Amino acid sequence: MKRTLMLATAVAFGTFTSLASASGLPPLEQKERYKVGFSQMESNNPWRIAETKSFHDTAESCGWDLIATDAAGSAAKQVADVDSMIAQGIDVLFLPPREEKPLIPAVKKAKAAGIPTFLVDRSVDPNAAKAGEDFVAFLGSDFIDQGRRVAEWTIENFKGDKAVIVELEGTTGSSPANDRKKGFDDRILQDERFEMVASQSGDFARDLGRQVMETLLQAHPDVNVVYAHNDEMAIGAIQALELAGRKPGEDVLIVSIDGTRDALQAIIDGKMGVTVESSPFFGPLACETMKRYAAGETIEPWVQVKDRIFTPENAAKHIDEAY
Ligand code: GZL
């Protein structure tokens, strides 16, 4: 009752401006059903598939009529998919931008169409688009901290005097690849035992990760640490190393990020050392944040997801919840 009275009073004095419009962001009214756009970038690994499922699993309970698209690995197609959703008159957009720059016009176009956008799991170049102005907020992990935590674990657990590191990077131009590289490299190179001899993208994909590892192994047969920006490329690297007669977990240390089932199994099998969690289950958080926004709350620019770390000490305990 109080809110209605306040609203009536404010409208009467013409001073009513919803928090949303005060910040310049498109408002979102509270209602039973929402037409929601979820623009997935690709479905090339278990992480992506788990994320998409999380949105579908959340839709009914959150009152979403969900329009979900898949850009099959093309940022240009993801832009077109967002255009199409805008034309269909969605109420709200959930967008994991494949790369930091190409999706910025789409974010701005959604705002111009009066559609509030929440970036999930990846973000855009902060110099070109801002949370609280161009989009409501970024929902996701601290990728720099993920990389740093992998480096900390590696420094503590690498037993040799000299580490020769090969780094398998995620999708070129994506925020997780940029930040996981920064977080790991800045920390690991503070320990003089570690030398980075090669760093190349495997596009977050298992098979490309395997192919890149095969090539880098030819050039650097003395590699004894592999840092992969995600578990799929780490598993691919393990395949390449075993094909070459190496023994992952014995003569080469594999460290990674995500927390997939295959990675936890590789840790249990002694082939992988560590994986820092990067949860794909964004559906519930997206629903909660959207409802907070519709209720008139000011959303923090970064709705940060906290990540666990999976090691030989706890992998078996968590594998049943993995994807
Ligand atoms: C992280 C996400 C990354 C995962 C990869 O939020 O963007 O993309 O770490 C996925 O497995 O492809």
Boltz pocket constraint, residues with backbone or C-beta under 6 A from the ligand:
constraints:
  - pocket:
      binder: B
      contacts: [[A, 45], [A, 47], [A, 48], [A, 121], [A, 122], [A, 140], [A, 141], [A, 176], [A, 203], [A, 204], [A, 229], [A, 230], [A, 231], [A, 232], [A, 257], [A, 258], [A, 278], [A, 279]]
      max_distance: 6.0
